[in-house]
Amino acid sequence: MSTTCTEADRAGHDARPVLPPGSPTRDPPASLGAVGRAVWATITQARPYQDNDARVLERYCQLHDDRAVLLALVDTEGYVVPGSKQPSTAHPALRLARDIESQMTRLESVLTLHAEARGRLGLAAAGGVC
């Protein structure tokens, strides 16, 4: 059963969403870079998370930071680089980025960031909880 929340239910006196007690702060952890901070803000603004979710959410955001660094390296050095045994090969950072994406997919399920994971838990497909 899902409940419909009005904007007033989700917003405080300053029209910012109100986090329930025990939710991680809106401020991203200091360990995050620019990309990770942006992901943290997007996710925590979309819906509240409990304190025990904060470490998983932080790790997920760190993976976004790591992936961004690797893809920037590929942008700088090129998709194809000289190989040690071949004249050229795909940039090794691409494989590392794909490994990170695999980890991110698992954490997305844990954090119920996609509809399938929310459905398995019987949560509303749209997200928000009053």
C-alpha positions in Angstrom: 0.0 0.0 0.0 1.4 3.4 -0.9 0.5 6.7 0.5 0.3 9.9 -1.4 2.3 12.7 0.2 1.7 16.4 -0.4 4.5 18.9 -0.7 3.6 20.2 2.7 4.1 16.7 4.2 7.6 16.5 2.7 8.7 20.1 3.3 9.7 22.0 6.4 9.1 25.6 7.1 11.8 26.6 4.6 10.2 24.3 1.9 13.1 21.9 2.1 12.3 18.2 2.6 12.2 17.1 6.2 14.4 14.1 7.0 13.0 11.7 9.6 15.1 11.2 12.8 18.1 9.0 12.1 18.5 9.9 8.5 21.9 10.8 7.1 22.6 14.5 6.9 22.1 16.2 3.6 25.8 17.2 3.7 27.9 14.7 1.8 30.8 13.0 3.6 34.2 14.7 3.3 35.5 11.6 1.6 33.6 12.4 -1.6 34.8 14.3 -4.6 32.7 16.5 -6.8 30.9 13.7 -8.7 30.2 11.8 -5.5 28.9 14.9 -3.7 26.5 15.5 -6.6 25.2 11.9 -6.5 24.8 12.1 -2.7 22.8 15.3 -3.0 20.6 13.8 -5.8 19.8 10.7 -3.9 19.3 12.2 -0.5 17.0 14.9 -1.9 14.9 12.2 -3.7 14.1 10.4 -0.5 15.4 9.8 3.1 17.8 7.2 4.1 18.5 5.9 7.6 21.9 6.1 9.4 22.6 2.5 8.6 22.3 3.3 4.9 24.8 6.1 5.1 27.9 4.0 4.7 26.5 2.1 1.8 25.4 5.3 0.1 28.8 6.8 0.8 30.5 3.8 -0.9 28.2 4.1 -3.8 29.1 7.8 -4.3 32.8 6.9 -3.9 32.4 4.5 -6.8 30.9 7.3 -8.9 34.0 9.4 -8.1 36.4 6.5 -9.0 34.5 5.9 -12.3 34.6 9.5 -13.2 38.4 9.6 -12.7 38.9 6.5 -14.9 36.7 7.9 -17.6 38.5 11.2 -17.5 41.7 9.4 -18.0 40.3 7.6 -21.0 39.1 11.0 -22.4 42.6 12.4 -21.9 44.7 9.4 -23.2 42.2 8.0 -25.7 40.1 4.9 -26.0 42.9 3.0 -27.6 46.4 3.0 -26.2 49.7 1.3 -27.1 49.7 -2.3 -25.8 52.6 -4.2 -24.3 52.1 -7.2 -26.6 49.9 -5.7 -29.3 50.3 -2.5 -31.3 47.2 -1.1 -29.6 44.5 -2.1 -27.2 41.5 -0.7 -25.4 42.5 1.5 -22.5 42.9 -0.6 -19.3 40.9 2.0 -17.4 37.8 1.0 -19.3 37.9 -2.5 -17.8 38.3 -1.0 -14.3 35.4 1.3 -15.0 33.2 -1.7 -16.0 34.3 -3.5 -12.8 33.2 -0.4 -10.8 29.9 -0.3 -12.7 29.3 -3.9 -11.6 29.8 -3.0 -8.0 27.5 0.1 -8.5 24.8 -2.1 -9.8 24.9 -4.3 -6.7 24.7 -1.3 -4.4 21.9 0.2 -6.5 19.9 -2.8 -5.5 20.8 -2.6 -1.9 19.9 1.1 -1.9 16.7 0.4 -3.9 17.6 3.0 -6.5 15.8 1.2 -9.3 12.2 0.1 -9.6 12.9 -3.7 -9.6 14.6 -3.5 -6.2 11.8 -1.4 -4.8 9.3 -3.8 -6.2 10.9 -6.8 -4.5 10.6 -4.9 -1.2 7.0 -3.8 -1.8 8.0 -0.2 -1.9 6.2 2.4 -4.1 7.8 2.6 -7.6 8.0 6.4 -7.4 10.0 6.5 -4.2 9.0 9.2 -1.7 7.9 8.1 1.8 6.2 10.5 4.2 
